Amino acid sequence: MSGFEMSGDALLELEGLRDWCDANQFDIEEIDAAELVLTDRETGSVWSVFGVDDWIQIKGLVLEEVEPGSALCLTLARLHDRLLGCRFSIDSQHGLVIIVDLMPSCRSAAAVAEAIMQMQAIIDHTSELLEDVVEREMDADDRTIDQAFGLEGSRRLH
């Protein structure tokens, strides 16, 4: 898969991206040359793909309209400790989002596809946990987070 230069080709021209989207039932909307929106027809998940300098940033909504209270912040810090390869943030509309930055050497349709699939798996494992944290205003401890990922016999030090 070849990369692209932001000054030249658009994100939509990443080799193989259209084919991957078709094969995996994603709709593509080109906002401009440096921004795409990919929507999973099956789940409704929406992914924003941005060209940022020579990097690609991918962002997906986890929860809408959350307040970043201490319970959520502590839980997110514990999730970050899992070295997931992505990060959580609160966007300007108070949505909890998951974000990954792909470095210039990873600018390919395959890397975009893999990142989206991995982040969707993280959302699938954590959305119920995060909804509970927001609703109860109580942070999730390490064991609870491990259980969300199916790591009940984890050897992590707690």
CNS distance restraints for C-alpha pairs under 8 A (distance, minus, plus):
assign (resid   1 and name CA) (resid  14 and name CA) 7.88 0.50 0.50
assign (resid   1 and name CA) (resid  15 and name CA) 5.85 0.50 0.50
assign (resid   1 and name CA) (resid  16 and name CA) 7.33 0.50 0.50
assign (resid   1 and name CA) (resid 108 and name CA) 5.81 0.50 0.50
assign (resid   1 and name CA) (resid 109 and name CA) 7.02 0.50 0.50
assign (resid   1 and name CA) (resid 110 and name CA) 7.34 0.50 0.50
assign (resid   2 and name CA) (resid  14 and name CA) 7.11 0.50 0.50
assign (resid   2 and name CA) (resid  15 and name CA) 6.26 0.50 0.50
assign (resid   2 and name CA) (resid 107 and name CA) 7.70 0.50 0.50
assign (resid   2 and name CA) (resid 108 and name CA) 6.18 0.50 0.50
assign (resid   3 and name CA) (resid  14 and name CA) 6.67 0.50 0.50
assign (resid   3 and name CA) (resid  15 and name CA) 7.86 0.50 0.50
assign (resid   3 and name CA) (resid 105 and name CA) 7.84 0.50 0.50
assign (resid   3 and name CA) (resid 106 and name CA) 7.87 0.50 0.50
assign (resid   3 and name CA) (resid 107 and name CA) 5.13 0.50 0.50
assign (resid   3 and name CA) (resid 108 and name CA) 5.46 0.50 0.50
assign (resid   4 and name CA) (resid   8 and name CA) 7.16 0.50 0.50
assign (resid   4 and name CA) (resid   9 and name CA) 5.73 0.50 0.50
assign (resid   4 and name CA) (resid  10 and name CA) 7.51 0.50 0.50
assign (resid   4 and name CA) (resid  11 and name CA) 7.64 0.50 0.50
assign (resid   4 and name CA) (resid  14 and name CA) 6.91 0.50 0.50
assign (resid   4 and name CA) (resid 107 and name CA) 7.25 0.50 0.50
assign (resid   5 and name CA) (resid   9 and name CA) 5.94 0.50 0.50
assign (resid   5 and name CA) (resid  54 and name CA) 7.06 0.50 0.50
assign (resid   6 and name CA) (resid  10 and name CA) 6.77 0.50 0.50
assign (resid   6 and name CA) (resid  34 and name CA) 7.25 0.50 0.50
assign (resid   6 and name CA) (resid  51 and name CA) 6.99 0.50 0.50
assign (resid   6 and name CA) (resid  53 and name CA) 6.85 0.50 0.50
assign (resid   6 and name CA) (resid  54 and name CA) 6.62 0.50 0.50
assign (resid   9 and name CA) (resid  13 and name CA) 6.27 0.50 0.50
assign (resid   9 and name CA) (resid  33 and name CA) 7.55 0.50 0.50
assign (resid  10 and name CA) (resid  14 and name CA) 7.49 0.50 0.50
assign (resid  10 and name CA) (resid  32 and name CA) 7.95 0.50 0.50
assign (resid  10 and name CA) (resid  33 and name CA) 4.37 0.50 0.50
assign (resid  10 and name CA) (resid  34 and name CA) 6.16 0.50 0.50
assign (resid  11 and name CA) (resid  33 and name CA) 5.94 0.50 0.50
assign (resid  11 and name CA) (resid  34 and name CA) 5.83 0.50 0.50
assign (resid  11 and name CA) (resid  35 and name CA) 6.89 0.50 0.50
assign (resid  11 and name CA) (resid  36 and name CA) 7.11 0.50 0.50
assign (resid  11 and name CA) (resid  50 and name CA) 7.93 0.50 0.50
assign (resid  11 and name CA) (resid  51 and name CA) 7.06 0.50 0.50
assign (resid  12 and name CA) (resid  17 and name CA) 7.13 0.50 0.50
assign (resid  12 and name CA) (resid  18 and name CA) 7.57 0.50 0.50
assign (resid  12 and name CA) (resid  30 and name CA) 6.99 0.50 0.50
assign (resid  12 and name CA) (resid  33 and name CA) 7.22 0.50 0.50
assign (resid  12 and name CA) (resid  36 and name CA) 7.17 0.50 0.50
assign (resid  13 and name CA) (resid  17 and name CA) 7.45 0.50 0.50
assign (resid  14 and name CA) (resid 108 and name CA) 6.15 0.50 0.50
assign (resid  14 and name CA) (resid 109 and name CA) 5.65 0.50 0.50
assign (resid  15 and name CA) (resid 108 and name CA) 7.11 0.50 0.50
assign (resid  15 and name CA) (resid 109 and name CA) 6.19 0.50 0.50
assign (resid  16 and name CA) (resid  20 and name CA) 6.13 0.50 0.50
assign (resid  16 and name CA) (resid 109 and name CA) 5.75 0.50 0.50
assign (resid  16 and name CA) (resid 110 and name CA) 7.58 0.50 0.50
assign (resid  17 and name CA) (resid  21 and name CA) 6.15 0.50 0.50
assign (resid  17 and name CA) (resid 109 and name CA) 4.79 0.50 0.50
assign (resid  17 and name CA) (resid 110 and name CA) 7.55 0.50 0.50
assign (resid  17 and name CA) (resid 113 and name CA) 7.86 0.50 0.50
assign (resid  18 and name CA) (resid  22 and name CA) 6.13 0.50 0.50
assign (resid  18 and name CA) (resid  28 and name CA) 7.82 0.50 0.50
assign (resid  19 and name CA) (resid  23 and name CA) 6.08 0.50 0.50
assign (resid  20 and name CA) (resid  24 and name CA) 6.02 0.50 0.50
assign (resid  20 and name CA) (resid 109 and name CA) 7.79 0.50 0.50
assign (resid  20 and name CA) (resid 113 and name CA) 7.37 0.50 0.50
assign (resid  21 and name CA) (resid  25 and name CA) 5.77 0.50 0.50
assign (resid  21 and name CA) (resid  26 and name CA) 4.58 0.50 0.50
assign (resid  21 and name CA) (resid  27 and name CA) 6.57 0.50 0.50
assign (resid  21 and name CA) (resid  28 and name CA) 7.31 0.50 0.50
assign (resid  21 and name CA) (resid  38 and name CA) 7.98 0.50 0.50
assign (resid  22 and name CA) (resid  26 and name CA) 6.09 0.50 0.50
assign (resid  22 and name CA) (resid  27 and name CA) 7.49 0.50 0.50
assign (resid  24 and name CA) (resid  40 and name CA) 7.87 0.50 0.50
assign (resid  25 and name CA) (resid  40 and name CA) 6.09 0.50 0.50
assign (resid  25 and name CA) (resid  41 and name CA) 5.63 0.50 0.50
assign (resid  25 and name CA) (resid  42 and name CA) 7.07 0.50 0.50
assign (resid  26 and name CA) (resid  38 and name CA) 6.03 0.50 0.50
assign (resid  26 and name CA) (resid  39 and name CA) 5.18 0.50 0.50
assign (resid  26 and name CA) (resid  40 and name CA) 4.42 0.50 0.50
assign (resid  26 and name CA) (resid  41 and name CA) 5.65 0.50 0.50
assign (resid  27 and name CA) (resid  38 and name CA) 5.56 0.50 0.50
assign (resid  27 and name CA) (resid  39 and name CA) 5.09 0.50 0.50
assign (resid  27 and name CA) (resid  40 and name CA) 6.56 0.50 0.50
assign (resid  27 and name CA) (resid  41 and name CA) 6.86 0.50 0.50
assign (resid  28 and name CA) (resid  36 and name CA) 6.79 0.50 0.50
assign (resid  28 and name CA) (resid  37 and name CA) 5.83 0.50 0.50
assign (resid  28 and name CA) (resid  38 and name CA) 4.76 0.50 0.50
assign (resid  28 and name CA) (resid  39 and name CA) 6.66 0.50 0.50
assign (resid  29 and name CA) (resid  36 and name CA) 5.65 0.50 0.50
assign (resid  29 and name CA) (resid  37 and name CA) 5.07 0.50 0.50
assign (resid  29 and name CA) (resid  38 and name CA) 6.47 0.50 0.50
assign (resid  30 and name CA) (resid  35 and name CA) 6.30 0.50 0.50
assign (resid  30 and name CA) (resid  36 and name CA) 4.59 0.50 0.50
assign (resid  30 and name CA) (resid  37 and name CA) 6.46 0.50 0.50
assign (resid  31 and name CA) (resid  35 and name CA) 5.36 0.50 0.50
assign (resid  31 and name CA) (resid  36 and name CA) 5.58 0.50 0.50
assign (resid  31 and name CA) (resid  37 and name CA) 7.22 0.50 0.50
assign (resid  32 and name CA) (resid  36 and name CA) 7.09 0.50 0.50
assign (resid  34 and name CA) (resid  49 and name CA) 7.99 0.50 0.50
assign (resid  34 and name CA) (resid  50 and name CA) 5.53 0.50 0.50
assign (resid  34 and name CA) (resid  51 and name CA) 4.69 0.50 0.50
assign (resid  34 and name CA) (resid  52 and name CA) 7.67 0.50 0.50
assign (resid  35 and name CA) (resid  48 and name CA) 7.08 0.50 0.50
assign (resid  35 and name CA) (resid  49 and name CA) 5.56 0.50 0.50
assign (resid  35 and name CA) (resid  50 and name CA) 4.51 0.50 0.50
assign (resid  35 and name CA) (resid  51 and name CA) 6.35 0.50 0.50
assign (resid  36 and name CA) (resid  48 and name CA) 5.84 0.50 0.50
assign (resid  36 and name CA) (resid  49 and name CA) 5.02 0.50 0.50
assign (resid  36 and name CA) (resid  50 and name CA) 6.56 0.50 0.50
assign (resid  37 and name CA) (resid  46 and name CA) 6.80 0.50 0.50
assign (resid  37 and name CA) (resid  47 and name CA) 5.61 0.50 0.50
assign (resid  37 and name CA) (resid  48 and name CA) 4.60 0.50 0.50
assign (resid  37 and name CA) (resid  49 and name CA) 6.15 0.50 0.50
assign (resid  38 and name CA) (resid  46 and name CA) 5.76 0.50 0.50
assign (resid  38 and name CA) (resid  47 and name CA) 5.03 0.50 0.50
assign (resid  38 and name CA) (resid  48 and name CA) 6.42 0.50 0.50
assign (resid  38 and name CA) (resid  49 and name CA) 7.59 0.50 0.50
assign (resid  39 and name CA) (resid  44 and name CA) 6.16 0.50 0.50
assign (resid  39 and name CA) (resid  45 and name CA) 5.71 0.50 0.50
assign (resid  39 and name CA) (resid  46 and name CA) 4.47 0.50 0.50
assign (resid  39 and name CA) (resid  47 and name CA) 6.29 0.50 0.50
assign (resid  40 and name CA) (resid  44 and name CA) 5.08 0.50 0.50
assign (resid  40 and name CA) (resid  45 and name CA) 5.24 0.50 0.50
assign (resid  40 and name CA) (resid  46 and name CA) 6.47 0.50 0.50
assign (resid  41 and name CA) (resid  45 and name CA) 7.82 0.50 0.50
assign (resid  45 and name CA) (resid  60 and name CA) 7.50 0.50 0.50
assign (resid  45 and name CA) (resid  61 and name CA) 7.69 0.50 0.50
assign (resid  46 and name CA) (resid  60 and name CA) 6.08 0.50 0.50
assign (resid  46 and name CA) (resid  61 and name CA) 7.04 0.50 0.50
assign (resid  47 and name CA) (resid  58 and name CA) 6.66 0.50 0.50
assign (resid  47 and name CA) (resid  59 and name CA) 5.63 0.50 0.50
assign (resid  47 and name CA) (resid  60 and name CA) 4.70 0.50 0.50
assign (resid  47 and name CA) (resid  61 and name CA) 7.53 0.50 0.50
assign (resid  47 and name CA) (resid 116 and name CA) 7.59 0.50 0.50
assign (resid  48 and name CA) (resid  58 and name CA) 5.60 0.50 0.50
assign (resid  48 and name CA) (resid  59 and name CA) 5.14 0.50 0.50
assign (resid  48 and name CA) (resid  60 and name CA) 6.41 0.50 0.50
assign (resid  49 and name CA) (resid  56 and name CA) 6.84 0.50 0.50
assign (resid  49 and name CA) (resid  57 and name CA) 5.79 0.50 0.50
assign (resid  49 and name CA) (resid  58 and name CA) 4.54 0.50 0.50
assign (resid  49 and name CA) (resid  59 and name CA) 6.58 0.50 0.50
assign (resid  50 and name CA) (resid  56 and name CA) 5.56 0.50 0.50
assign (resid  50 and name CA) (resid  57 and name CA) 5.08 0.50 0.50
assign (resid  50 and name CA) (resid  58 and name CA) 6.35 0.50 0.50
assign (resid  51 and name CA) (resid  55 and name CA) 5.95 0.50 0.50
assign (resid  51 and name CA) (resid  56 and name CA) 4.72 0.50 0.50
assign (resid  51 and name CA) (resid  57 and name CA) 6.43 0.50 0.50
assign (resid  52 and name CA) (resid  56 and name CA) 5.80 0.50 0.50
assign (resid  52 and name CA) (resid  57 and name CA) 6.74 0.50 0.50
assign (resid  54 and name CA) (resid 103 and name CA) 7.33 0.50 0.50
assign (resid  54 and name CA) (resid 104 and name CA) 5.34 0.50 0.50
assign (resid  55 and name CA) (resid 101 and name CA) 6.79 0.50 0.50
assign (resid  55 and name CA) (resid 102 and name CA) 5.68 0.50 0.50
assign (resid  55 and name CA) (resid 103 and name CA) 4.99 0.50 0.50
assign (resid  55 and name CA) (resid 104 and name CA) 5.03 0.50 0.50
assign (resid  55 and name CA) (resid 107 and name CA) 7.04 0.50 0.50
assign (resid  56 and name CA) (resid 101 and name CA) 5.82 0.50 0.50
assign (resid  56 and name CA) (resid 102 and name CA) 5.06 0.50 0.50
assign (resid  56 and name CA) (resid 103 and name CA) 6.82 0.50 0.50
assign (resid  56 and name CA) (resid 104 and name CA) 7.52 0.50 0.50
assign (resid  56 and name CA) (resid 107 and name CA) 6.65 0.50 0.50
assign (resid  57 and name CA) (resid  99 and name CA) 7.00 0.50 0.50
assign (resid  57 and name CA) (resid 100 and name CA) 5.76 0.50 0.50
assign (resid  57 and name CA) (resid 101 and name CA) 4.49 0.50 0.50
assign (resid  57 and name CA) (resid 102 and name CA) 6.17 0.50 0.50
assign (resid  58 and name CA) (resid  99 and name CA) 5.62 0.50 0.50
assign (resid  58 and name CA) (resid 100 and name CA) 5.39 0.50 0.50
assign (resid  58 and name CA) (resid 101 and name CA) 6.53 0.50 0.50
assign (resid  58 and name CA) (resid 112 and name CA) 7.71 0.50 0.50
assign (resid  58 and name CA) (resid 115 and name CA) 7.89 0.50 0.50
assign (resid  58 and name CA) (resid 116 and name CA) 7.60 0.50 0.50
assign (resid  59 and name CA) (resid  97 and name CA) 6.50 0.50 0.50
assign (resid  59 and name CA) (resid  98 and name CA) 5.65 0.50 0.50
assign (resid  59 and name CA) (resid  99 and name CA) 4.49 0.50 0.50
assign (resid  59 and name CA) (resid 100 and name CA) 6.73 0.50 0.50
assign (resid  60 and name CA) (resid  97 and name CA) 5.46 0.50 0.50
assign (resid  60 and name CA) (resid  98 and name CA) 5.35 0.50 0.50
assign (resid  60 and name CA) (resid  99 and name CA) 6.65 0.50 0.50
assign (resid  61 and name CA) (resid  95 and name CA) 6.70 0.50 0.50
assign (resid  61 and name CA) (resid  96 and name CA) 6.12 0.50 0.50
assign (resid  61 and name CA) (resid  97 and name CA) 4.43 0.50 0.50
assign (resid  61 and name CA) (resid  98 and name CA) 6.44 0.50 0.50
assign (resid  62 and name CA) (resid  95 and name CA) 7.37 0.50 0.50
assign (resid  62 and name CA) (resid  96 and name CA) 5.39 0.50 0.50
assign (resid  62 and name CA) (resid  97 and name CA) 5.18 0.50 0.50
assign (resid  62 and name CA) (resid  98 and name CA) 6.58 0.50 0.50
assign (resid  62 and name CA) (resid 123 and name CA) 6.39 0.50 0.50
assign (resid  62 and name CA) (resid 127 and name CA) 6.69 0.50 0.50
assign (resid  63 and name CA) (resid  95 and name CA) 5.72 0.50 0.50
assign (resid  63 and name CA) (resid  96 and name CA) 5.02 0.50 0.50
assign (resid  63 and name CA) (resid  97 and name CA) 7.06 0.50 0.50
assign (resid  63 and name CA) (resid 127 and name CA) 7.50 0.50 0.50
assign (resid  63 and name CA) (resid 131 and name CA) 7.57 0.50 0.50
assign (resid  64 and name CA) (resid  94 and name CA) 6.80 0.50 0.50
assign (resid  64 and name CA) (resid  95 and name CA) 4.40 0.50 0.50
assign (resid  64 and name CA) (resid  96 and name CA) 6.30 0.50 0.50
assign (resid  65 and name CA) (resid  93 and name CA) 6.94 0.50 0.50
assign (resid  65 and name CA) (resid  94 and name CA) 4.78 0.50 0.50
assign (resid  65 and name CA) (resid  95 and name CA) 4.90 0.50 0.50
assign (resid  65 and name CA) (resid  96 and name CA) 7.48 0.50 0.50
assign (resid  66 and name CA) (resid  90 and name CA) 7.89 0.50 0.50
assign (resid  66 and name CA) (resid  94 and name CA) 5.45 0.50 0.50
assign (resid  66 and name CA) (resid  95 and name CA) 5.82 0.50 0.50
assign (resid  66 and name CA) (resid  96 and name CA) 6.58 0.50 0.50
assign (resid  66 and name CA) (resid 134 and name CA) 7.25 0.50 0.50
assign (resid  67 and name CA) (resid  94 and name CA) 6.55 0.50 0.50
assign (resid  67 and name CA) (resid 134 and name CA) 7.97 0.50 0.50
assign (resid  68 and name CA) (resid  72 and name CA) 6.02 0.50 0.50
assign (resid  68 and name CA) (resid  73 and name CA) 6.31 0.50 0.50
assign (resid  68 and name CA) (resid  90 and name CA) 7.20 0.50 0.50
assign (resid  69 and name CA) (resid  73 and name CA) 6.22 0.50 0.50
assign (resid  69 and name CA) (resid 137 and name CA) 7.54 0.50 0.50
assign (resid  70 and name CA) (resid  74 and name CA) 6.00 0.50 0.50
assign (resid  70 and name CA) (resid 137 and name CA) 8.00 0.50 0.50
assign (resid  70 and name CA) (resid 139 and name CA) 7.69 0.50 0.50
assign (resid  71 and name CA) (resid  75 and name CA) 6.20 0.50 0.50
assign (resid  71 and name CA) (resid 133 and name CA) 6.55 0.50 0.50
assign (resid  71 and name CA) (resid 134 and name CA) 7.37 0.50 0.50
assign (resid  71 and name CA) (resid 137 and name CA) 5.54 0.50 0.50
assign (resid  71 and name CA) (resid 138 and name CA) 5.05 0.50 0.50
assign (resid  71 and name CA) (resid 139 and name CA) 4.09 0.50 0.50
assign (resid  71 and name CA) (resid 140 and name CA) 7.60 0.50 0.50
assign (resid  72 and name CA) (resid  76 and name CA) 6.05 0.50 0.50
assign (resid  72 and name CA) (resid 130 and name CA) 7.41 0.50 0.50
assign (resid  72 and name CA) (resid 133 and name CA) 6.21 0.50 0.50
assign (resid  72 and name CA) (resid 134 and name CA) 6.33 0.50 0.50
assign (resid  72 and name CA) (resid 137 and name CA) 7.37 0.50 0.50
assign (resid  72 and name CA) (resid 138 and name CA) 7.71 0.50 0.50
assign (resid  72 and name CA) (resid 139 and name CA) 6.10 0.50 0.50
assign (resid  73 and name CA) (resid  77 and name CA) 6.15 0.50 0.50
assign (resid  74 and name CA) (resid  78 and name CA) 6.32 0.50 0.50
assign (resid  74 and name CA) (resid 139 and name CA) 6.09 0.50 0.50
assign (resid  74 and name CA) (resid 140 and name CA) 7.79 0.50 0.50
assign (resid  75 and name CA) (resid  79 and name CA) 6.25 0.50 0.50
assign (resid  75 and name CA) (resid 130 and name CA) 7.96 0.50 0.50
assign (resid  75 and name CA) (resid 133 and name CA) 7.80 0.50 0.50
assign (resid  75 and name CA) (resid 139 and name CA) 5.33 0.50 0.50
assign (resid  75 and name CA) (resid 140 and name CA) 5.42 0.50 0.50
assign (resid  75 and name CA) (resid 141 and name CA) 7.19 0.50 0.50
assign (resid  76 and name CA) (resid  80 and name CA) 6.09 0.50 0.50
assign (resid  76 and name CA) (resid  88 and name CA) 6.87 0.50 0.50
assign (resid  77 and name CA) (resid  81 and name CA) 6.33 0.50 0.50
assign (resid  78 and name CA) (resid  82 and name CA) 6.97 0.50 0.50
assign (resid  78 and name CA) (resid 141 and name CA) 7.74 0.50 0.50
assign (resid  78 and name CA) (resid 142 and name CA) 6.78 0.50 0.50
assign (resid  78 and name CA) (resid 145 and name CA) 7.95 0.50 0.50
assign (resid  79 and name CA) (resid  83 and name CA) 7.76 0.50 0.50
assign (resid  79 and name CA) (resid  84 and name CA) 7.66 0.50 0.50
assign (resid  79 and name CA) (resid 145 and name CA) 7.35 0.50 0.50
assign (resid  80 and name CA) (resid  84 and name CA) 6.65 0.50 0.50
assign (resid  80 and name CA) (resid  86 and name CA) 7.92 0.50 0.50
assign (resid  80 and name CA) (resid  87 and name CA) 6.50 0.50 0.50
assign (resid  80 and name CA) (resid  88 and name CA) 7.86 0.50 0.50
assign (resid  85 and name CA) (resid 100 and name CA) 7.01 0.50 0.50
assign (resid  86 and name CA) (resid  98 and name CA) 6.83 0.50 0.50
assign (resid  86 and name CA) (resid  99 and name CA) 5.57 0.50 0.50
assign (resid  86 and name CA) (resid 100 and name CA) 4.61 0.50 0.50
assign (resid  86 and name CA) (resid 101 and name CA) 7.49 0.50 0.50
assign (resid  86 and name CA) (resid 119 and name CA) 7.63 0.50 0.50
assign (resid  87 and name CA) (resid  98 and name CA) 5.65 0.50 0.50
assign (resid  87 and name CA) (resid  99 and name CA) 5.30 0.50 0.50
assign (resid  87 and name CA) (resid 100 and name CA) 6.50 0.50 0.50
assign (resid  88 and name CA) (resid  96 and name CA) 6.86 0.50 0.50
assign (resid  88 and name CA) (resid  97 and name CA) 5.58 0.50 0.50
assign (resid  88 and name CA) (resid  98 and name CA) 4.49 0.50 0.50
assign (resid  88 and name CA) (resid  99 and name CA) 6.15 0.50 0.50
assign (resid  89 and name CA) (resid  96 and name CA) 5.77 0.50 0.50
assign (resid  89 and name CA) (resid  97 and name CA) 5.36 0.50 0.50
assign (resid  89 and name CA) (resid  98 and name CA) 6.46 0.50 0.50
assign (resid  89 and name CA) (resid  99 and name CA) 7.52 0.50 0.50
assign (resid  90 and name CA) (resid  94 and name CA) 5.64 0.50 0.50
assign (resid  90 and name CA) (resid  95 and name CA) 5.44 0.50 0.50
assign (resid  90 and name CA) (resid  96 and name CA) 4.63 0.50 0.50
assign (resid  90 and name CA) (resid  97 and name CA) 6.05 0.50 0.50
assign (resid  91 and name CA) (resid  95 and name CA) 5.36 0.50 0.50
assign (resid  91 and name CA) (resid  96 and name CA) 6.50 0.50 0.50
assign (resid  91 and name CA) (resid  97 and name CA) 6.73 0.50 0.50
assign (resid  98 and name CA) (resid 119 and name CA) 7.21 0.50 0.50
assign (resid 100 and name CA) (resid 115 and name CA) 7.35 0.50 0.50
assign (resid 102 and name CA) (resid 106 and name CA) 5.66 0.50 0.50
assign (resid 102 and name CA) (resid 107 and name CA) 6.58 0.50 0.50
assign (resid 102 and name CA) (resid 111 and name CA) 7.68 0.50 0.50
assign (resid 102 and name CA) (resid 112 and name CA) 7.95 0.50 0.50
assign (resid 103 and name CA) (resid 107 and name CA) 6.82 0.50 0.50
assign (resid 106 and name CA) (resid 111 and name CA) 5.99 0.50 0.50
assign (resid 107 and name CA) (resid 111 and name CA) 6.64 0.50 0.50
assign (resid 107 and name CA) (resid 112 and name CA) 7.54 0.50 0.50
assign (resid 108 and name CA) (resid 112 and name CA) 6.35 0.50 0.50
assign (resid 109 and name CA) (resid 113 and name CA) 6.02 0.50 0.50
assign (resid 110 and name CA) (resid 114 and name CA) 6.06 0.50 0.50
assign (resid 111 and name CA) (resid 115 and name CA) 6.01 0.50 0.50
assign (resid 112 and name CA) (resid 116 and name CA) 6.21 0.50 0.50
assign (resid 113 and name CA) (resid 117 and name CA) 6.23 0.50 0.50
assign (resid 114 and name CA) (resid 118 and name CA) 6.07 0.50 0.50
assign (resid 115 and name CA) (resid 119 and name CA) 6.02 0.50 0.50
assign (resid 116 and name CA) (resid 120 and name CA) 6.03 0.50 0.50
assign (resid 117 and name CA) (resid 121 and name CA) 6.28 0.50 0.50
assign (resid 118 and name CA) (resid 122 and name CA) 6.38 0.50 0.50
assign (resid 119 and name CA) (resid 123 and name CA) 6.21 0.50 0.50
assign (resid 120 and name CA) (resid 124 and name CA) 6.05 0.50 0.50
assign (resid 121 and name CA) (resid 125 and name CA) 6.24 0.50 0.50
assign (resid 122 and name CA) (resid 126 and name CA) 6.06 0.50 0.50
assign (resid 123 and name CA) (resid 127 and name CA) 5.33 0.50 0.50
assign (resid 125 and name CA) (resid 129 and name CA) 7.93 0.50 0.50
assign (resid 125 and name CA) (resid 148 and name CA) 5.57 0.50 0.50
assign (resid 125 and name CA) (resid 149 and name CA) 5.66 0.50 0.50
assign (resid 126 and name CA) (resid 130 and name CA) 6.01 0.50 0.50
assign (resid 126 and name CA) (resid 145 and name CA) 7.84 0.50 0.50
assign (resid 126 and name CA) (resid 148 and name CA) 6.13 0.50 0.50
assign (resid 126 and name CA) (resid 149 and name CA) 7.53 0.50 0.50
assign (resid 127 and name CA) (resid 131 and name CA) 6.02 0.50 0.50
assign (resid 128 and name CA) (resid 132 and name CA) 6.18 0.50 0.50
assign (resid 129 and name CA) (resid 133 and name CA) 6.29 0.50 0.50
assign (resid 129 and name CA) (resid 140 and name CA) 7.64 0.50 0.50
assign (resid 129 and name CA) (resid 145 and name CA) 7.65 0.50 0.50
assign (resid 129 and name CA) (resid 148 and name CA) 6.98 0.50 0.50
assign (resid 130 and name CA) (resid 134 and name CA) 6.20 0.50 0.50
assign (resid 131 and name CA) (resid 135 and name CA) 6.05 0.50 0.50
assign (resid 132 and name CA) (resid 136 and name CA) 5.88 0.50 0.50
assign (resid 132 and name CA) (resid 137 and name CA) 7.87 0.50 0.50
assign (resid 133 and name CA) (resid 137 and name CA) 5.33 0.50 0.50
assign (resid 133 and name CA) (resid 138 and name CA) 5.31 0.50 0.50
assign (resid 133 and name CA) (resid 139 and name CA) 5.65 0.50 0.50
assign (resid 133 and name CA) (resid 140 and name CA) 6.57 0.50 0.50
assign (resid 134 and name CA) (resid 138 and name CA) 7.39 0.50 0.50
assign (resid 140 and name CA) (resid 144 and name CA) 5.91 0.50 0.50
assign (resid 140 and name CA) (resid 145 and name CA) 6.48 0.50 0.50
assign (resid 141 and name CA) (resid 145 and name CA) 6.39 0.50 0.50
assign (resid 142 and name CA) (resid 146 and name CA) 6.10 0.50 0.50
assign (resid 142 and name CA) (resid 158 and name CA) 6.49 0.50 0.50
assign (resid 143 and name CA) (resid 147 and name CA) 6.15 0.50 0.50
assign (resid 143 and name CA) (resid 152 and name CA) 7.41 0.50 0.50
assign (resid 143 and name CA) (resid 158 and name CA) 7.51 0.50 0.50
assign (resid 144 and name CA) (resid 148 and name CA) 6.32 0.50 0.50
assign (resid 145 and name CA) (resid 149 and name CA) 6.65 0.50 0.50
assign (resid 146 and name CA) (resid 150 and name CA) 6.29 0.50 0.50
assign (resid 146 and name CA) (resid 151 and name CA) 4.86 0.50 0.50
assign (resid 146 and name CA) (resid 152 and name CA) 6.08 0.50 0.50
assign (resid 146 and name CA) (resid 154 and name CA) 7.04 0.50 0.50
assign (resid 147 and name CA) (resid 151 and name CA) 5.25 0.50 0.50
assign (resid 147 and name CA) (resid 152 and name CA) 5.02 0.50 0.50
